[in-house]
Amino acid sequence: MSPAPSASPPSAVPFDGLTPDTVLDALDGVGLRGDGRLLQLNSYENRVFQVFLEDGRVLVAKFYRPGRWSDAQILEEHAFAAELAADECPVVAPWPLRPQADARLPTRLCRPDGAPGGDAGTGAGTDPAIGTLAEVSTPGGAYRFAVAERRAGRGPELEDAGTLAWIGRLLGRMHRVGARERFVQRPRVDVDTLGQAARDLLLAGDWLPPDVKPRWQATVDRLLEHARRAFDAAGARTDLRLHGDCHIGNILWTAAGPHFVDLDDCASGPAVQDLWMLLSGDPGSLRAEARRLLEGYEQFMDFDDAELALVEPLRSLRMIHHSAWIARRWSDPAFPAAFPWFGQGNYWAQKLSELQEQLDRAEG
């Protein structure tokens, strides 16, 4: 998306111009006046802040990483969240925003086609003055953001059978909604997207030490072959709209039960993509845990047991993808600070060992 004409070219360093004053001015520009208190929350991909408003409310503002998603992709995420919320599925959906005429910084609503004006399917009705994704133009570039209510909670205790069944019911409800329509803009969970692209990026760059690179490449290539065969063997599947990144950190538990946060990676794919990260990596306990999860899930959605054969391939793809994710983001100062060992020989030796374990499982 291009910045507004008044904005300078964006900085080569993501979020370099996103100061606390910019965050507060951006929110003020959509009628949400902060009292000056900001708390940056843990998020590497985007920049997320807990913000206290003058009227006593507390919200969470997410500023999207520039260039990662198109307006249409983000708005499709927002529409999915709104649809889930309308079906009483406990998710954190974005608030409707209305830019103010007296905004300190130029602020506009984003639309699926990138043009101004009203549009259906934005998660905020058909009022052209209201939307769920706004963009603020600053001297350092343009930043898109969304706002949601703050939700507290703790991580779920996955060793408890009742907890797994409850989460399974919640996932079944989510997938029941996800099966109604199809994503048009969001990515797919498949071998090419998660694995092949990551493999190619890492080999094309100067990331792997020469003494590790040939073995890493051979191991990854074998894992990708096994993953393709596993996806083919699972048979024809109907891809669902998924959470996409359903790990324990994206489920918060309260006295009322669990709720989902962060649909930033929502995607199309097999149902098991939203289940496998909640299961142990121990093959001996994986199926027992899966049955507890599916006890709840199948109260709302059927599950094809053939998809369980995709758990280890999906785990391998995530391992490969994670290294490529760090490499793609290395120009962001937050990444060298958080992953100082990335690129060192010990890092790649450990990753090669983990991938070899996955290959041994696939060929064992």
C-alpha positions as CSV (number, residue, x, y, z in Angstrom):
1,M,0.0,0.0,0.0
2,S,1.3,3.4,-0.9
3,P,1.6,6.1,1.8
4,A,-0.5,9.2,1.6
5,P,1.0,12.0,-0.6
6,S,2.1,14.0,2.4
7,A,4.2,11.2,3.9
8,S,7.9,10.9,3.3
9,P,9.3,7.6,2.0
10,P,9.1,4.9,4.7
11,S,12.2,4.1,6.7
12,A,14.3,1.1,5.7
13,V,14.0,0.0,9.4
14,P,10.4,-1.2,10.1
15,F,8.6,0.8,12.8
16,D,11.6,3.2,13.1
17,G,9.2,6.2,13.2
18,L,6.6,4.6,15.4
19,T,7.2,6.7,18.6
20,P,4.9,6.8,21.6
21,D,3.6,10.2,20.4
22,T,2.8,8.7,17.0
23,V,0.8,5.9,18.6
24,L,-1.2,8.3,20.7
25,D,-1.7,10.7,17.8
26,A,-2.9,7.8,15.6
27,L,-5.5,6.7,18.1
28,D,-6.5,10.3,18.8
29,G,-7.1,10.6,15.0
30,V,-9.8,7.9,15.2
31,G,-11.5,9.4,18.3
32,L,-9.6,7.3,21.0
33,R,-7.9,9.8,23.3
34,G,-5.2,8.2,25.4
35,D,-4.2,9.5,28.9
36,G,-0.5,9.1,28.1
37,R,0.0,5.6,29.4
38,L,1.4,3.1,27.0
39,L,2.7,-0.4,27.5
40,Q,4.3,-2.2,24.6
41,L,3.3,-5.8,24.5
42,N,5.4,-8.8,23.4
43,S,5.1,-9.1,19.6
44,Y,7.9,-9.4,17.1
45,E,5.9,-9.4,13.9
46,N,3.8,-6.3,14.6
47,R,4.0,-3.6,17.2
48,V,1.3,-4.0,19.8
49,F,0.5,-1.6,22.6
50,Q,-1.8,-1.6,25.6
51,V,-3.3,1.9,25.8
52,F,-5.2,3.6,28.6
53,L,-7.8,6.1,27.5
54,E,-9.0,9.2,29.2
55,D,-12.5,7.7,29.5
56,G,-11.2,4.8,31.6
57,R,-11.2,2.1,28.9
58,V,-8.1,0.1,28.1
59,L,-7.5,-1.1,24.6
60,V,-4.9,-2.9,22.6
61,A,-3.6,-1.2,19.4
62,K,-1.9,-3.3,16.7
63,F,0.3,-1.6,14.2
64,Y,0.9,-3.9,11.3
65,R,4.3,-4.6,9.9
66,P,4.7,-2.5,6.7
67,G,4.5,-4.5,3.5
68,R,3.6,-7.9,5.0
69,W,-0.1,-8.0,4.2
70,S,-2.2,-6.1,1.7
71,D,-5.2,-4.1,2.9
72,A,-7.5,-6.8,1.5
73,Q,-5.7,-9.5,3.4
74,I,-5.9,-7.7,6.7
75,L,-9.6,-6.8,6.2
76,E,-10.3,-10.4,5.3
77,E,-8.8,-11.3,8.7
78,H,-11.0,-8.7,10.4
79,A,-14.1,-9.9,8.6
80,F,-13.4,-13.5,9.8
81,A,-13.0,-12.3,13.4
82,A,-16.2,-10.4,13.2
83,E,-18.0,-13.4,11.8
84,L,-16.7,-15.6,14.6
85,A,-17.7,-13.0,17.2
86,A,-21.2,-12.8,15.7
87,D,-21.5,-16.6,16.1
88,E,-20.6,-16.2,19.8
89,C,-17.2,-17.8,19.3
90,P,-14.9,-16.1,21.9
91,V,-12.4,-14.2,19.9
92,V,-11.0,-10.7,20.1
93,A,-12.5,-8.8,17.1
94,P,-11.3,-5.4,16.0
95,W,-13.3,-2.3,16.9
96,P,-14.9,0.0,14.3
97,L,-12.9,3.2,13.7
98,R,-13.9,6.6,12.5
99,P,-11.2,9.1,11.4
100,Q,-11.6,12.6,12.9
101,A,-11.6,15.8,10.9
102,D,-9.2,17.4,13.5
103,A,-6.6,14.6,13.5
104,R,-3.1,15.7,14.2
105,L,-1.7,13.4,11.5
106,P,-3.4,12.5,8.2
107,T,-5.5,9.5,8.9
108,R,-7.6,7.4,6.5
109,L,-9.6,4.2,6.4
110,C,-8.2,1.3,4.4
111,R,-10.5,-0.6,2.0
112,P,-10.1,-4.0,0.3
113,D,-9.2,-2.3,-3.1
114,G,-7.0,0.3,-1.5
115,A,-9.3,3.1,-2.5
116,P,-11.2,5.5,-0.2
117,G,-14.9,5.2,0.4
118,G,-17.4,2.7,1.8
119,D,-17.3,-1.0,1.2
120,A,-19.1,-4.0,2.6
121,G,-17.1,-6.8,4.3
122,T,-14.8,-4.6,6.3
123,G,-16.1,-5.7,9.7
124,A,-17.8,-2.4,10.4
125,G,-20.9,-2.5,8.3
126,T,-21.4,-0.4,5.2
127,D,-20.9,3.1,6.6
128,P,-18.2,4.7,4.4
129,A,-16.9,6.7,7.4
130,I,-16.3,3.6,9.5
131,G,-13.8,0.7,9.1
132,T,-11.6,-1.6,11.1
133,L,-8.3,-0.8,9.6
134,A,-6.9,2.8,9.5
135,E,-3.6,4.2,8.2
136,V,-1.8,7.2,9.7
137,S,0.8,9.1,7.7
138,T,3.9,10.4,9.5
139,P,7.2,12.0,8.4
140,G,8.8,8.6,8.7
141,G,6.2,6.7,6.6
142,A,2.7,5.3,6.9
143,Y,1.4,2.8,9.5
144,R,-1.7,0.8,9.4
145,F,-3.4,-0.1,12.7
146,A,-6.4,-1.8,14.3
147,V,-7.8,-1.6,17.8
148,A,-9.5,-4.2,20.0
149,E,-10.5,-4.4,23.6
150,R,-8.0,-5.6,26.1
151,R,-8.6,-9.2,27.2
152,A,-6.8,-10.7,30.2
153,G,-6.2,-14.4,30.9
154,R,-3.6,-17.1,31.6
155,G,-2.2,-19.9,29.5
156,P,-4.3,-23.1,29.5
157,E,-3.1,-26.2,31.3
158,L,-2.9,-28.6,28.4
159,E,-2.0,-31.6,30.6
160,D,-5.6,-31.5,31.9
161,A,-7.9,-33.7,29.8
162,G,-10.9,-31.5,30.5
163,T,-9.0,-28.4,29.3
164,L,-8.1,-30.1,26.0
165,A,-11.7,-31.1,25.4
166,W,-12.9,-27.6,26.1
167,I,-10.3,-26.1,23.6
168,G,-11.4,-28.8,21.2
169,R,-15.0,-27.6,21.4
170,L,-13.9,-24.1,20.8
171,L,-11.9,-25.1,17.8
172,G,-14.8,-27.1,16.5
173,R,-17.0,-24.0,16.7
174,M,-14.4,-21.9,15.0
175,H,-14.0,-24.4,12.2
176,R,-17.8,-24.7,11.8
177,V,-17.8,-21.0,11.0
178,G,-14.6,-21.3,8.9
179,A,-16.3,-24.0,6.7
180,R,-19.1,-21.6,5.6
181,E,-17.0,-19.6,3.2
182,R,-13.5,-19.6,1.7
183,F,-10.7,-17.1,2.1
184,V,-9.9,-15.3,-1.1
185,Q,-6.9,-13.2,0.0
186,R,-5.3,-15.1,2.8
187,P,-2.4,-17.6,2.3
188,R,-2.7,-21.4,2.3
189,V,-1.1,-23.8,4.7
190,D,0.9,-26.1,2.3
191,V,4.3,-27.4,1.6
192,D,5.2,-24.7,-0.9
193,T,4.2,-21.8,1.3
194,L,5.6,-23.0,4.6
195,G,8.5,-25.1,3.5
196,Q,9.8,-24.7,-0.1
197,A,9.8,-20.9,0.0
198,A,11.6,-20.9,3.3
199,R,14.2,-23.4,2.1
200,D,14.9,-21.4,-1.1
201,L,15.2,-18.1,0.8
202,L,17.7,-19.5,3.3
203,L,19.8,-21.2,0.6
204,A,19.8,-18.0,-1.5
205,G,21.2,-15.9,1.3
206,D,24.4,-16.1,3.2
207,W,22.8,-17.6,6.3
208,L,24.1,-21.2,6.6
209,P,27.8,-22.0,7.5
210,P,29.5,-23.8,4.7
211,D,30.2,-26.9,6.8
212,V,26.4,-27.3,7.6
213,K,24.8,-26.1,4.4
214,P,25.0,-29.3,2.3
215,R,23.7,-31.5,5.1
216,W,21.0,-29.0,6.0
217,Q,19.9,-28.8,2.4
218,A,19.8,-32.6,1.9
219,T,17.9,-33.1,5.2
220,V,15.3,-30.4,4.3
221,D,14.9,-31.7,0.8
222,R,14.1,-35.1,2.1
223,L,11.6,-33.7,4.7
224,L,9.9,-31.7,2.0
225,E,9.5,-34.9,-0.1
226,H,8.0,-36.7,2.9
227,A,5.7,-33.8,3.6
228,R,4.4,-33.7,0.0
229,R,3.8,-37.5,0.1
230,A,1.9,-37.1,3.4
231,F,-0.3,-34.3,2.1
232,D,-1.0,-36.4,-1.0
233,A,-1.7,-39.5,1.1
234,A,-4.2,-37.6,3.3
235,G,-6.4,-37.4,0.3
236,A,-8.7,-34.7,-1.0
237,R,-9.4,-32.3,1.8
238,T,-11.7,-29.3,2.1
239,D,-9.5,-26.4,3.2
240,L,-11.1,-24.4,6.0
241,R,-10.6,-20.9,7.2
242,L,-8.3,-21.4,10.1
243,H,-6.7,-19.5,13.0
244,G,-3.5,-20.6,11.4
245,D,-1.1,-20.1,14.4
246,C,-3.0,-21.9,17.2
247,H,-0.4,-22.4,19.9
248,I,-0.7,-22.1,23.6
249,G,0.3,-18.4,23.6
250,N,-2.7,-17.5,21.5
251,I,-5.2,-19.0,23.8
252,L,-6.1,-17.1,27.0
253,W,-8.0,-18.8,29.9
254,T,-10.4,-17.1,32.3
255,A,-13.1,-18.2,34.7
256,A,-15.4,-18.2,31.7
257,G,-13.1,-20.5,29.7
258,P,-10.7,-20.0,26.8
259,H,-10.8,-17.4,24.1
260,F,-8.6,-16.9,21.1
261,V,-6.4,-13.9,20.4
262,D,-4.3,-12.9,17.4
263,L,-5.7,-14.0,14.0
264,D,-2.8,-12.3,12.3
265,D,-1.8,-15.6,10.6
266,C,-5.2,-16.8,9.7
267,A,-5.1,-19.0,6.6
268,S,-6.7,-21.7,4.5
269,G,-5.7,-25.2,5.2
270,P,-6.5,-28.6,6.8
271,A,-8.2,-28.7,10.2
272,V,-5.2,-30.3,11.9
273,Q,-3.2,-27.1,11.4
274,D,-5.1,-25.6,14.3
275,L,-4.8,-28.7,16.5
276,W,-1.2,-30.0,16.2
277,M,0.6,-27.2,18.1
278,L,-1.5,-28.1,21.2
279,L,-0.2,-31.7,21.1
280,S,2.9,-33.1,22.7
281,G,5.9,-33.8,20.4
282,D,6.2,-37.2,22.1
283,P,4.8,-39.8,19.6
284,G,3.7,-42.0,22.4
285,S,1.3,-39.5,23.9
286,L,0.4,-37.6,20.8
287,R,-2.6,-39.8,19.8
288,A,-4.0,-39.9,23.3
289,E,-3.9,-36.1,23.6
290,A,-5.4,-35.8,20.1
291,R,-8.3,-38.0,21.1
292,R,-9.0,-35.8,24.1
293,L,-8.9,-32.7,21.9
294,L,-11.1,-34.4,19.3
295,E,-13.7,-35.5,21.9
296,G,-14.6,-31.8,22.2
297,Y,-14.0,-30.9,18.6
298,E,-16.3,-33.5,17.1
299,Q,-19.2,-32.2,19.1
300,F,-19.3,-29.4,16.5
301,M,-17.3,-30.6,13.5
302,D,-16.3,-33.9,11.9
303,F,-12.6,-34.7,11.7
304,D,-10.9,-36.9,9.2
305,D,-8.4,-39.0,11.2
306,A,-6.2,-39.2,8.1
307,E,-5.1,-35.7,8.8
308,L,-3.3,-36.8,12.0
309,A,-0.6,-38.1,9.6
310,L,0.1,-34.5,8.8
311,V,1.2,-33.6,12.4
312,E,4.9,-34.4,12.0
313,P,5.2,-33.0,8.4
314,L,3.6,-29.7,9.7
315,R,6.0,-29.7,12.6
316,S,8.9,-30.0,10.2
317,L,7.6,-27.3,8.0
318,R,7.2,-24.9,10.9
319,M,10.8,-25.6,12.0
320,I,12.1,-24.7,8.5
321,H,9.8,-21.7,8.3
322,H,10.8,-20.3,11.6
323,S,14.5,-20.0,10.6
324,A,13.4,-18.2,7.3
325,W,11.1,-15.9,9.3
326,I,14.1,-14.7,11.4
327,A,16.1,-14.2,8.2
328,R,13.4,-12.2,6.6
329,R,13.1,-9.9,9.6
330,W,16.8,-9.4,10.3
331,S,16.8,-5.8,9.3
332,D,14.3,-5.1,12.1
333,P,16.5,-4.3,15.2
334,A,14.2,-6.3,17.4
335,F,15.3,-9.5,15.8
336,P,19.1,-9.4,16.3
337,A,18.4,-8.4,19.9
338,A,15.9,-11.3,20.4
339,F,17.8,-13.9,18.4
340,P,21.5,-13.0,18.8
341,W,22.6,-16.6,18.2
342,F,20.9,-16.8,14.8
343,G,23.4,-17.5,12.0
344,Q,26.0,-18.8,14.3
345,G,27.4,-22.3,13.8
346,N,25.9,-23.7,17.0
347,Y,22.4,-22.5,16.0
348,W,22.5,-24.2,12.7
349,A,24.0,-27.4,14.2
350,Q,21.2,-27.6,16.6
351,K,18.6,-26.9,13.9
352,L,20.1,-29.6,11.7
353,S,20.0,-32.1,14.6
354,E,16.3,-31.3,15.2
355,L,15.5,-31.6,11.5
356,Q,17.4,-34.9,11.4
357,E,15.2,-36.2,14.3
358,Q,12.1,-35.3,12.3
359,L,13.6,-37.1,9.3
360,D,14.3,-40.2,11.4
361,R,10.6,-40.2,12.5
362,A,9.5,-39.9,8.9
363,E,11.6,-42.7,7.7
364,G,11.6,-44.8,10.8
